[in-house]
Amino acid sequence: MFSNLKNLSQTLRPYIDRAKGYLHLPQSKRMRITVYGGATLVLVFFFFFISAPIGFPSGSLISIEKGMTLTEAARVLDERKIVQSPFMLKALVFVLRGEGGIQSAEYFLPKPQNVLTIAWRLTHGQHGLNPIRVTFPEGVSNKEIALVMKQKFPNFDDEEFLRIADNDEGYLFPDTYYFLPKVEPRTVLLALTNNFKLKLKDFEEEVLMSGHTIHEILTMASLLEKEAYTYEDMRVIAGLLWKRIEIGMPLQVDATFLYINGKTTFDLTLEDLRKNESPYNTYKHKGLPPGPIVNPGLLAIRATLNPRETPYLFYLSDLASNIHFSRTFDEHKVKKARYLP
């Protein structure tokens, strides 16, 4: 025991002598040493814990995944040489946000940034990226949405989007959106479906009073999007088509073939109309098709819910997109010979 104490005393002797020497120094000199020492400690602390690490990945993107804990995020940032001290990052996040934590997103790192800046960005969702404006017009299909996204965002997984949106045709609201450069398919789907739910709230009472389900309303509205261009024409066609369903007459809407095989009215053949077995072939199958063929906008939905009663049972669109209505099939044939090639 005494041997150990003796060894410890010998080890500490230089430090004890240095402390005694410091105490015997003049007060002014002791103060200078204290100030310099304190400044050195601050610089060391800043360099090792606050400042950006050597090798900071300037110009890169860092992904904080949804559901990632603060500890997991700090470890990722440490591994990517974005922070020097995971502990310091977690402490700062707690001070800035408390239990709110960090926001999952893609963060752009244009240049080295200290841990204070990184903590502030993570807690306030400052991505450092400019959202890109994307507009989907009324009557856009899911395939067209995927195409637009692929054109705007070359790395966008359009196939994944079509897979997860397979049952949502008609339920994605056409509108203007803003997405970050590395947007994921599920984020896009969520934005469009949430907007759809928000817009449809204005029609809840009308849908209930219509006697039709929301699926039927959206299916009819999707047909109107491809059959007419003005609100009044949509209302007349809606009344006409609802009447055909009521009397058991096939809808005979050419627009469904855009969904079946991509053909327009002027490309269709008698063989297409008679032999195509798709349930979307409204020449062979009575009633509405199984579901929407595109994503309708507000005008088409409103026209579906407010159909106009007329004596018409037939209509056609000429090459200038003007709609011509007829009461009888004979009248319809005359107009067909007059307005179509």
N, C-alpha and C positions, 0 to 999 in steps of 0.2 A: 504493500500500500504506500509506504513512505517513498519507495523507489519510484512509483508512478507519480506521486505528487512532486517529487524532485524533477522528474522528466518534464512534467507540465510546466513547472516553474521556469525551467531552462528554456522551454519553447516560447513562453510568453514574455520572457525577459526583454527581448528587443522592443516589443510593442509597449511594454510598461515604461522602459527607459525613454522611448520616443514620446509617450504621453507626458512624462515628467518634464522632458525638455520643452514640450509645447506649452505647458503651464508656466514655465519660467520665462517664456518669451514676453517681450513688451506687448501691451494690450493692442496697439495699432497693428503690430505684425500678426498677432493671433487673429485679429479681425480679417486681415487680408487673406490669410490662409483659409479661414472659414468661408469667406465669400467665394474664393477661387474653388475651393473644394465643393461647395454647394452648386456652383455653376457647372462644374465638371459632372456632378451627379445628375443634374438636370439634362445636360447634353447626352450623357450615356443613356438615361431613361428614354429621352426622345428618340435617340437613334435605334435603340433595341426594341422599343415597345410602341412608339407612336408613328414614326416615319415609315414611308413605303419601303418595302424590302428591295434589296439589290436583285435585279432580274424580274421586276414587276412587269407583267405581260401587257404592255401598252398596246392599244388598238385591238384588244380582244373582247369577246363576250363571255360573261360568266352566267351560268344558269342556276338560279335558286329554285329548285323543284317544289311543287305544291306538296305540303305535308312534311317538308324537311324541317327538322328541329334546329334550334339555334346552335346547338353543339355540333350537329352534322354540317351545318352551313359554315361554321367557323373552321372546322377541319378541312373542308373543301377549299376555302379561301387561303388557308395556311399552306395546303399542298400546292395550290396554284401560285404561291408567292405573291399574294395580294395583301396579306397582313403578316406581321412578324409575330404577333402574340394572339392566339385564339382567345386566351383569357381576357386580354384587354378589350378585344372586340365585344365579347359577351357582356363585359361590365358596362361598356359604353352603350350598348343596345338596351340594356336594362335601365340605365339612367335616362336615356332618350325616350324609351317607349314603355318601360315597365313590363307588364306581362303581355303587352300587345305584340311584342316580337318583331320579326322581319316579314317583309312582303315577298312572296314568290313571284319571280319574273326573270326576264333576261336583262342583264345590266351591261352596258357598254363602258369599257374602260379606255378612254382616249389617251390618258397619260398617267404617270404614277400619282397616286393619291394616298394620303395618310389614313390611318385607321379611324380618325375622327370623321373624315369625309365619307369613308366607306360605311361606317355605322349610320351616319345620317341618311345616306342614300338608301340603305337597306330598310331602315325603319319608316321612311317616307315614300318609298316606291319611286325614287327618282332614277328612271331607267337610263337616261342619257341617250335615248333613241327618239327619233321623230316618227310618230305614227304615220302610216301611209293611208291615204283616202281611197276607198273602194266603193263604187256605186253599182248596185244590182237593180236593173229596171224591173217594172211590173211585168209579170208573166215570164220571169226567168226560171229555167229548170235547174234541177240539182246539178246536172251535167254542165250547164252553162256557168253556174256558180263556181264549180271546180275549175273550169277552164279560165275564168277571169282571175281566180286566185293564183293559178299556176303562172299566168302571164305577169301578174303584179309581183309575185314572190316565187322566183325560180326554184327554190328549194321546198316549196309547199308540196305536201304529199296528197295530191288530188285523188289518188286511188283510195287512200285511207279515208278521206272525206266522204267519197261516194259510198264506201262500205258502211260507215257509221251513220250516214244520213239516209240510208236506203228506205227506211219507213217514214221519212219525214217530208217527202215530196208534198208541197202544198202548205206545209206548216213552217216554212222559213220565210220570214218577212222581207220582201224586196225594199231596200232602203240604202242610205249612205252610211258606211261604217269606217272606222279608223282602226287599223291593226298594226302591231309592231312587226318589224322585219322578219322575225323568226316565229311568227304565229303558228300555232299548232291547229290541225283540223278540228279537234274537239273544242277549242276556243272559239273558232269561227261558227261551228254548229250551235254552241251555247249562246253566242251573241244573237244569231238570227232567230233562234227559237224563243229566247227571252223577249226579244222585241215583238215577235208574233203574239205572244201571250199578252203583252202590254197593250198592243193595238186592238186585239180582239175583245178586250174588256168593254170597249165602247159599244159593242154589238151583242153583248150577252142577252139583253132583254129581247132584242129583235129576233135573235136566233130561237129563243124559247117560244116566241109568238108565231114563228114561221111554220111550225109543224114539221120542220126538217132538222136532222142532226147537223152538228158543225161539220162533220165529214162530208155530208151531202152538199152543204152550202159551199164548202171549199172546192169540192169536185166540180160543181156547176160553175163557180166563179172562174176556175181554171180554164174551162171551155170558153167562157166569154172573153177571157184575155186573148185567146187566139182567133176568135171569130169576129170581133168588132174592135173599133178604136175609140168611139165616143161613148159617153155615159148613157145617152138616150138610146143609141143603138143597142147597147148592152141590155138595157131594161126591156126593150121590145123582144130581143132574142131570148132573154131569160123567161119572159112570159110565154113565148112560143114553145120553148123547150119543156117548161113545166107542163104545158098543155099536152104536148106529145106524150109525156110520161103518163099523164092522167088518163088519156084515151087509149093507151097501150100501143102507141105508134113508136117505132124505133127513132132514136134521136138523129141518126144519120149525120153526125158531125164529122167533117173531114179532119178537123184539127187533131183528133186522137191519133191519126196516123203519123203525126210528127213524133208522138211518143212511142208508137209501135215500130216504125221503120224509117222515120226521118223525112217522109214524103209530104209535100204540100198539096193543096187542092189541085194545082195544075199538073202535078206529077202522078197523081193517082190513076190507076187503071181499073177497069171493071173486075179484073181478076183479084186486085187488092181488096175491093169492096166485098166480093162474094166469097172468096176462099180463105182469107186470112182468119185463123181461128182464135186470135187473141181476144181475151175478154174485154179489151179496150176497143174492139171493132164495133162501133155503135150502129153499123148497118146490119150486123148479124145478131147482136144481142140487145134486147130492149132494156130501157132504164138507163140509169147513170153508169158510167164505167166504174171499175172497182175503187178508184181513187183519183185524186188530182193528177193532171198531166204536167202542170207547172205550178209555180208559187204565185198566187194572185195578189194583186194590190188592193187598196181600199176601194177604188171605184168599182171594180168587178165584184167585190164582196157586197158593197152597198147595192149595186144593181141586182144582184141575185136575191137580196132580201127585199127589194122593192121592184118586183117585176111589173111591167106595164101590160095591162090587158088590151089585146087587139084582136081583130078577126083573122089575123094572119096565121098561117100554118107552115109556110115555106119561106125561104130566103136564100139569097146568094150574094157573093161579093165579087164585083167586077175587077178588072185589072188596076183600076185606080183606087181600090179599096172602098168603093161606095157600096152600101148595102141596099138591095132591092127586095122588097117583101111582096108576097103573093098570098091570096086567099085559097086558091085551088092549085092542084098539080098541073092542070092545063095552062093556067096563067104562069105558073113557074117555068114550064117548058118554053113558053114564048119568050120570057125574059132571059132564060138561059141561052137561047139561040141568038138573042139580040146583044147581050152584054159579054158573053164569053166566046173565045176563039174556037 
